Amino acid sequence: MPGSNARALEKGRTLPADGLILDLEDAVAPDAKDNARRQVLAAVKEGGYDKREIVVRVNGLDTPWGYQDLVMAATSGADAVLLPKVESAIDVRRAEAILEVAGAPASLAIWCMMETPRGILHAEEIADSSRRLGAFVMGTSDLAKDLHCAHTAMRLPVMASLSLCILAARAGAGDHRWRTPRSGR
């Protein structure tokens, strides 16, 4: 759901979904980022999303908005923060440190967008980077663009990337380091 679209945030309360990603990154124009952050915070604080898992997709720390997005998300009441274009364990640890200094509860999970060749090559290191880690989200459109390949129905050009991330995620979850989804709000 685009964080800059108040109607979409409201509609999310009625959608038959297990979880919602409230987006501050790709779905929001640069001049609407600050307002989107305020709207997402207000929507999450207001509640009404029932048992849906609420995830806030922040801007990267290399942007003018990423740091403030993480600070806001830390105490927003969201279930998870989704980091874009994660390429290393350092990316996760930097975000985790900001969340912790900002007062994030232990229950706030970190989800990682796996959408670059470098990120895929570091999937195991990323999977082992934090006790807060809860999920990999596969960004196959951005990945296909970076690989200069076609985005096909069978996903053949990205199959190796998907498999590597599944292996890394299962290894991390098998060691009981990964967070489990909340059973309800």
C-alpha positions in Angstrom: 0.0 0.0 0.0 1.5 3.4 -1.0 2.1 5.3 2.3 1.3 8.5 0.5 -2.2 7.3 -0.4 -4.5 7.8 2.6 -7.4 6.0 0.8 -5.2 3.0 0.2 -4.1 2.9 3.9 -7.8 3.0 4.9 -8.8 0.3 2.4 -6.1 -2.0 3.7 -8.2 -2.4 6.9 -10.8 -4.2 4.8 -8.7 -6.3 2.4 -8.8 -10.1 2.9 -5.0 -10.4 3.4 -2.7 -12.0 6.0 -0.4 -9.0 5.9 0.1 -5.6 4.4 3.3 -3.8 3.4 2.9 0.0 3.9 5.4 1.4 1.4 7.5 4.5 2.0 10.0 3.6 -0.8 9.2 2.8 -4.5 5.5 3.6 -4.4 6.1 7.1 -3.0 7.3 10.1 -5.0 10.3 12.0 -3.5 8.3 15.1 -2.7 5.7 13.0 -0.8 8.1 11.0 1.4 7.8 13.0 4.6 4.0 13.1 4.4 3.8 9.4 3.6 5.9 8.7 6.8 3.4 10.7 8.9 0.4 9.0 7.3 1.8 5.5 7.8 2.7 6.3 11.4 -0.9 7.6 12.0 -2.5 4.6 10.3 -0.5 2.0 12.2 -1.0 3.8 15.5 -4.8 4.1 14.8 -5.0 0.4 14.2 -8.0 -1.4 12.8 -6.0 -3.8 10.7 -7.2 -6.7 12.9 -4.9 -9.7 12.7 -3.0 -8.6 9.6 0.7 -8.5 9.9 1.8 -4.9 9.3 5.1 -4.3 7.6 6.6 -0.8 6.9 8.9 -0.7 3.8 11.4 2.0 4.5 13.7 3.9 2.2 17.4 2.8 2.1 19.8 4.3 4.6 21.7 5.8 1.6 18.7 8.1 0.9 17.7 11.3 2.6 14.6 9.5 4.2 15.9 6.1 5.3 17.1 7.1 8.8 13.9 8.9 9.8 11.8 6.1 8.3 13.6 3.6 10.6 13.2 5.9 13.7 9.5 6.2 13.0 9.0 2.5 12.4 10.8 1.6 15.6 7.9 2.5 17.9 5.1 2.6 15.3 3.5 -0.6 16.4 4.3 -2.4 13.1 5.2 -6.0 13.2 8.2 -5.7 10.9 10.4 -3.3 8.9 11.2 -4.2 5.3 14.6 -3.0 4.2 15.1 -2.4 0.4 18.0 -3.7 -1.6 19.8 -5.5 1.2 23.3 -6.4 0.0 25.2 -7.5 3.1 24.9 -8.3 6.8 26.2 -4.8 7.5 23.1 -3.3 5.9 20.9 -5.3 8.3 23.1 -4.5 11.4 23.1 -0.7 10.6 19.3 -0.7 10.4 19.1 -2.9 13.6 21.3 -0.5 15.5 19.1 2.5 14.5 15.9 0.6 15.5 17.3 -0.3 18.9 18.6 3.2 19.7 15.1 4.5 18.7 13.4 2.2 21.2 12.1 -0.7 19.0 10.6 -3.5 21.0 12.2 -6.9 20.8 9.2 -8.1 18.8 9.9 -5.8 15.8 11.2 -8.0 13.0 13.4 -7.1 10.1 12.5 -8.3 6.6 15.0 -8.0 3.8 14.3 -7.3 0.1 16.5 -9.6 -1.9 16.6 -7.8 -5.2 20.3 -7.3 -6.3 23.0 -9.7 -7.6 25.2 -8.7 -4.7 22.4 -9.4 -2.2 21.8 -12.8 -3.6 25.5 -13.7 -3.4 25.4 -12.7 0.3 22.1 -14.4 1.2 23.7 -16.7 3.8 25.5 -13.9 5.5 22.3 -11.8 5.5 20.3 -14.7 6.9 22.7 -15.0 9.8 23.0 -11.2 10.4 20.4 -10.6 13.2 18.1 -12.3 15.7 15.4 -9.8 14.4 15.5 -11.3 10.9 12.0 -12.6 9.9 11.8 -12.9 6.2 13.4 -12.5 2.8 11.1 -10.8 0.2 12.2 -11.6 -3.3 12.3 -8.5 -5.6 12.4 -10.4 -8.9 11.6 -7.5 -11.1 14.5 -5.4 -9.9 16.7 -8.5 -9.9 15.8 -9.4 -13.5 16.5 -5.8 -14.5 20.0 -5.9 -12.9 20.7 -9.3 -14.5 19.7 -7.9 -17.9 17.3 -10.9 -18.4 13.7 -11.4 -19.3 11.1 -11.7 -16.5 9.5 -15.0 -17.7 6.5 -16.9 -16.4 8.7 -19.8 -15.4 11.3 -17.5 -13.8 14.1 -19.5 -15.3 16.6 -16.5 -15.3 16.1 -16.0 -11.5 15.7 -19.6 -10.5 19.3 -19.9 -9.1 18.7 -16.7 -7.1 15.5 -17.9 -5.7 17.0 -21.2 -4.7 20.0 -19.6 -3.0 17.7 -17.4 -0.9 15.5 -20.4 0.0 18.5 -22.3 1.2 19.9 -19.4 3.2 16.5 -18.7 4.7 15.9 -22.3 5.7 19.4 -22.6 7.2 18.8 -19.5 9.2 15.3 -20.5 10.3 16.5 -24.0 11.0 18.9 -22.6 13.5 15.9 -20.9 15.2 17.4 -17.5 14.7 14.6 -16.1 12.6 11.5 -14.6 14.0 8.2 -16.4 13.6 5.1 -14.5 12.4 2.8 -13.2 15.0 -0.3 -15.2 15.6 -2.5 -12.1 15.9 -2.5 -8.5 16.9 
